[in-house]
Amino acid sequence: MISRTTYGYWLPILMVVLTSMLSSCNEASYFLGLSNEYLTTIQTSEGLFVSADEFKKQHLIADRTTTKDWEVFTLVELSDREVLLQSSTGSFVRSDTSNHGVLIASDIMLNEANHFTVISLPEGGILLQNYVGKYVQLGLDRNLVANGTDPATAIVLRLNRSTTVGGRIFKDHELFYLVLGLLLIFISIVLFHGMPQKSILAVLLLFLGGLAIRIFMVEISDHLHWWDEQFHALVAKNMIDNPFKPMLFAHPTLDYERFSWVSGHIWLHKQPLFLWQMALSMKLFGVNTTALRLPSLVMSAIVILFIYRIGKIGFSSKAGFYGALLYALSSFGLRLTSGSINTDHNDTAFLFYVTASVWAWFEYEHSRDDRKWRWVILIGLFSGAAVLNKWLTGLLIFSAWGLVTVFYREKRKNLRSYAHILAALAINVAVFLPWQIYILQAFPELSRHEYAYNTLHFFEALEGHGEPIGYHITKIPELYGIGALALLACFLLFIKTAPKNPYRFSVITLIVVTYVFYSIPVTKMIAFTYCISFLVFLVLGHALERFFVWIVVNPDLSKKRSLTVIFATTVLVAISYWNFNLKGIVQELTTHGEKPNIYIAMRKKSTRIMKQLNERVPQVQNTVLFNCRSEDVPPALFFSDLLDAHQGYPNLQQYTSLKERNIPMAVFDSGNMPDYLQQDPQVVILHEGYWD
């Protein structure tokens, strides 16, 4: 137990750790290099507020009597006089010299046109100059334009500064979950090392901390990610009312490709369990990105407990805790849970059910003979659920179970071992087979096409994912934050030093079988091998345990337990935060990375517009929307009640067909609209916002 005086060490250590971890959240924005940011409203001498209204092409207009989102700007001080202005949508204000110097909030990337000079007036208020020295004036329709050379004609503005932003990348509630999660994980490490009798509490805090971090990851992005998540999201939304009729485009109004998983009607591209889970969550909590990701969030967090328990049964509680800790803050796993990596929630659910089936098997091996049947049932249920997520690779646990039975003499001669395997297999089949029979009867052509398509993964490079045989080895650093050679060294150390029991044999078998199996197909994707990541983290956890035994807690190096605990905690915190890679998460999921993330900026903007469609489009439930960008078609249908949506303008034949069927149309105007749309008063033309 840690002595009372030892607690005096923890407060300064905690402050240093959290300050270091959160510095990347509160420091100046990465790619701007800014020092001071303020939320502000901009007011004229008449008392009217300036807005950047998306419905008015984001022009800065001084005509509002009250303030809401569009009247709030972020003012960024580059120097004593030079500033940037950012609208509430994240776009930077520029002076468009090609259009009379009009001020418009539409830029994602910065250039000199975004820079303004502030001139303070003795009597109060300010004047603004654009980057070529022209003063900002009040133009027609109360637009702000920078085209004056005489300061006497410039408009006097007042900045109503409010809360300092300080370069913060995350919103308050996002930062709360991040701080809470890191704090709980830190405390769990302290308890696990300093108070062994509190190990259960330590594991519980690790779980809660991992859960909070996952909430943070889910909340960062209120948009749907491209590629896979937006398709999964739309199918899951349509499953809310039709769980046994998976549909991508529920009401196709034009011809479509029957066998396409990105533009078709009936959708059988993946097994349905993870989609059912998402649909149920949205039925309970509403159609939104948080509810969509909630099942992945919960399942991903529960894997933390599975890893600890598997490690404790097979090897040691320390190996289990260290492995669970590394997984809890795994950057790749967190991004997978958030939906930002291809295969997203499908692979998160698959990881959960594979881990659960392996955990149940470890419990089976660990339990008394009279209790083994309960674990047999769970192995069958969990492995069957894995198949119902990602097809026959869900049978993975049976490769280890079968080989253990064959290679261990006492099991090989025990007929009950075979009976248990067969019983679990029967339960497995009972879980996944009914759906296969159903879709073969309900959708015979499409289901056979999808089964054949799955087989093609072995022989053809599908959808541009053809990779060499060693592809998954090269991706180890991205998955685990450690080089392939270093991981191989940890794996060999595990083989040499882990207890020689069926558990060690099963871990080795499952890792080798998975990497060999997924190296054979021509088509490869990065997350394919992540289904056994929990075992890789256990191997890394075992290596950490060996490191601590040989170095950290070596009595020849330090005989003071308090210093040993502090050193071990410091090492674990450093490794965990390096594994977490917050800087990489910021780059991938926000607009504040070292390099401008244009994709995220555009996605956030288009998502705001899609969420407004229900208000902007009359008879929205019966209306077809045209001229979306291709990547925005699924989000348009997810965030609104539209009947259908399409890329590009309808041709004359399509337009005539919809008119004959009395189907209303709405269209985003990108400036080259066909005459038959412009001249039809019944077509809702959305001029502002989307294509600006």
Secondary structure, 3 states (H helix, E strand, C coil): CCCHHHHHHHHHHHHHHHHHHHHHHHCCCCCCCCCEEEEEEEEECCCCEEEECHHHCCEEEEEECCCCHHHCEEEEECCCCEEEEECCCCCEEEEEHHHCCEEEEEECCCCHHHCEEEEECCCCCEEEECCCCCEEEECHHHEEEEEECCHHHCCCEEEEEEEECCCCCCCHHHHHHHHHHHHHHHHHHHHHHHCHHHHHHHHHHHHHHHHHHHHHHHHHCCCCCCCHHHHHHHHHHHHCCCCCCCECCCCCCCCCCCCCCCCCCECCCCCCHHHHHHHHHHHHHCCCHHHHHHHHHHHHHHHHHHHHHHHHHHCCHHHHHHHHHHHHCCHHHHHHHHCCCCCHHHHHHHHHHHHHHHHHHHHHHHCCHHHHHHHHHHHHHHHHHHHHHHHHHHHHHHHHHHHHHHHCHHHHCCHHHHHHHHHHHHHHHHHHHHHHHHHHHHCHHHHHHHHHHHHHCCCCCHHHCECCCCHHHHCHHHHHCCCHHHHHHHHHHHHHHCCCCHHHHHHHHHHHHHHHHHHCCCECCCCHHHHHHHHHHHHHHHHHHHHHHHHHCCCCCCCCHHHHHHHHHHHHHHHHHHHHCHHHHHHHHCCCCCCCCHHHHHHHHHHHHHHCHHHHCCCHHHCEEEEECHHHHHHHHHHCCCCEEEECCCCHHHHHHHHHCCCCEEEECCCCCCHHHHCCCCCEEECCCCCC
